[in-house]
């Protein structure tokens, strides 16, 4: 039976390293206009579903930070992903401050066997052009496009509900985000491992 919270919070949940809070979550619904939901809505509105398919939005909460990531396919063959990294600060028993640190849009990858024969020459020319770039530029492109976000976006979050399977947070306007624990992922152990010091 899931552990549930309703109205009061055990002392161990006052801290960000809670075994219930940490782990991998799937975003089920977002009512709050966060940078993550704005980015997802942008891709959905600008590019029709016949051109772009977005996989589940996942949120990893671990050790005072959060990383939202999503993978998507363009035209059914071009794989890309984006992620947003943020720092979480405890401001009270139920209140967190989320400060966005960095956004990353990965370089598109196309499996060679999925390129249509009509585009094979174009694909080969593009690969050849990329290989002729200077090493430093090629390395920078291979790592994706990083966008520093420190100091640009932050928001207050209130934990409305938390158990082994569901997390509901609200921003200060009351707009909720509903997340469910990703399948096959157990929550983090209750006690952090102590380090041996000699």
N, C-alpha and C positions, 0 to 999 in steps of 0.2 A: 504494500500500500504506500503511495507517495507521501512524503512528509509535506505538510501544508502549513502555510502561515496565514492567519486571518486576524488582524487587529493588533497583535503584539509581535515583537521580533526577539528571538533568543539572542543573548549577548554575542554569541559566535557569529551571527549574521551582521553585526555592526561593522565588520571589517570586510574589505574588498576581497580577501582571500577565502571567502566562504565556499565550502564544498558544494553548496547549492547554486551559487551564482556563477562560479567558474566552469568553463567547459565550452563545447561547441553547440550553438543554437542556430535554428533556421528561422528567418524572418517570415512570419505568416501574414502579417498585416501591419501597415504603417500609416498612421493618421497624422503623424507629426512631420512637418516640413524640414527634415534633416538633410545635410549634404548627401548622405547615402541615398535617401529616397528620392531626392531631386535628380541625382545622377541616373538612378534606375528609371524614373518616369521619363527623363529626357530620351533615353534610348528607346523606350517603349513607344513614346509619342512620335518621335522623329522618324524612326525606322519601323515599318510595318512588320508584323509577325512573320510574314512570308520571307522577309529579308533577314531578320534577326530573331534568334530564340535565346532567351535568357534562362539559365539554370537557377536553382534556388539561391537566394541570398543567404549566406552563412555569416554568423558572428561568433568569433572566438574571443572569449573573455578569459584573461589569464594574467595574474601578477600585476594588477593595476593598469592594464591596458586592454584595448579592444581592437579587433581587426575585422572589418566587414569586407567580405569578398564575394564576387560573382563572376561566373564564367559565362560566356555567350558565344554563339556561332553566327557568323554572317554568311548568308547564302548557303547554309548547311555545310560549309567546308572550312571557312576561315575561323580558327580558334583565337579568342582574345579573352582577357579578364581584366577586371579592375578591382582595386582594394583601397580601403580607407583605414588608416591607422589612427587611433585616438588614445589619449591618456585619460584614465578614470581616477577621480579624486573623491574620497568619501567626505561628505560635508555634514552628515548626520546619520542617524540610524536607518533612514530610508532614502536619503538624498545623495545623489552622485552628481559630480560635475564632469561632463565629457568635453575634452578639448581636442580638436582634430589636429594631428601632427603632420600627416603626409597622405597624399593620394598617389596611386600608381596605376597607370594604364600600360599593360604589357604590349610588347611588339606582336603584331599578328603572326600566326604560324599557319602554314598551309601544307598538309601532307601531300607530297608529290603525286601519289597515286590517285588523289581526288581531283586533280586539275583536269578540266575538260580538254579534249584534244584541240578545240578551237582556240583555247587560251594558252596552250603549251608553249608556243614561241614567246608570247609576252611574259609568261612566268619565267622562262629560262633567261630572258633579257633582264628582268628585274633581279633575279638571283645573281647574275653576272655583275650587274651594276653595284649591288650591295657588297659583293666580294672585293670590288676595286676600291671601295672607300678606305680612307686611312684607318689604321687599327683602333685609335682612340675613339673615333666617331662610330665605328662599327660596334665597339664594346658598349658605348653609351646607348646606342639604339637597341642592342640586344637586351639590355637591362630594362627597357621600357621607359615610359615618360613619367618622371617623378615630379610631383607638384607639391612644394612645401606649403603647408597649411597652418603652421604654428602661429597662434595669435589671430587667425582670421575667423575661425568658427568655434564657438563653444555653446553649450547648453546645459541647463539643469535638468536632471532626471529624477523622478520619484518612483521607487519600486512599489507598485500597487499590489502585485501578487507574485509569489515565488514558491514553487515546489520542485520536485524532481523532474517534472516534464514540461511545465509552463512557466514563462516569465512574462509579466506585463509591466511595462514602464510607461510613465507619462511625462510629458514635458510640462513646463510651468503653465501652459495654456490648457492643460488637461488632455491633450491629444495623445492617444495610446499607441504603443507599439506592442504587438503580440508575437512572442517567439516561442518555439517549441524545441525541446532538446533534440539534437540530431540523433537519428537512429543509430544504434550500435556504439554509441559513445557514452561511457559511464561518467558520472560526475567525479571530480577530483577528490582524492582522499581527504578526510576531515582534518588531519594534522599534517602540517608540512614537515618534510624530512629535516631532521636536525643535522647540521654539518659537524663533522668530527674536527675538533681543534686540539692539537697536541701542545 
